[in-house]
Amino acid sequence: MEQTRQLVGEMLVCCFVVVLLTGGFLAFFYTPSSQMVLYDGAYEQLRAVPMSAAYNSPGDQL
């Protein structure tokens, strides 16, 4: 029982680290805007499709 509790605790710490890392990444690259722009990213099927600037932010294109 103690090993299970320790394993769950370690998994929670790992999940928390992942949340911190992804949140830090988004803090630098996310554009909180509802302005409509045309998609110009790498995904060919969405090229020239209007979408919000938040969805088309540079972090999504890395």
C-alpha positions in Angstrom: 0.0 0.0 0.0 2.8 2.4 0.8 4.5 1.7 -2.5 1.3 2.5 -4.4 0.9 5.8 -2.4 4.5 6.7 -3.2 4.0 5.9 -6.9 0.9 8.1 -7.1 2.7 10.9 -5.4 5.6 10.7 -7.9 3.2 10.7 -10.8 1.4 13.8 -9.5 4.8 15.6 -9.2 5.6 14.6 -12.8 2.2 15.9 -14.0 2.7 19.1 -12.1 6.1 19.6 -13.8 4.6 19.1 -17.2 1.8 21.6 -16.4 4.5 24.2 -15.3 6.6 23.6 -18.5 3.6 23.9 -20.9 2.3 26.9 -19.1 5.6 28.6 -19.3 5.8 27.9 -23.0 2.3 29.3 -23.5 3.1 32.4 -21.5 5.8 33.4 -24.0 4.1 32.4 -27.3 0.3 32.6 -26.8 -1.6 35.6 -28.4 -4.8 36.2 -26.5 -6.8 37.9 -29.3 -10.1 37.3 -31.1 -9.0 39.3 -34.2 -9.6 37.2 -37.3 -6.6 36.4 -39.4 -5.8 34.0 -42.3 -4.0 30.8 -41.4 -0.5 30.6 -43.0 1.0 27.7 -41.0 2.4 24.4 -42.1 -0.9 22.5 -42.3 -1.8 22.7 -46.0 -5.6 22.0 -45.7 -6.1 25.1 -43.4 -4.1 27.6 -45.5 -6.1 30.8 -46.1 -8.9 29.8 -43.7 -10.0 32.6 -41.4 -9.4 31.9 -37.7 -8.7 33.8 -34.5 -5.2 35.1 -33.9 -5.2 33.1 -30.7 -5.4 29.8 -32.7 -2.9 31.1 -35.2 -0.3 32.2 -32.6 3.4 31.3 -33.2 3.4 28.7 -30.5 1.0 26.6 -32.5 3.3 26.6 -35.5 6.5 25.2 -33.8 
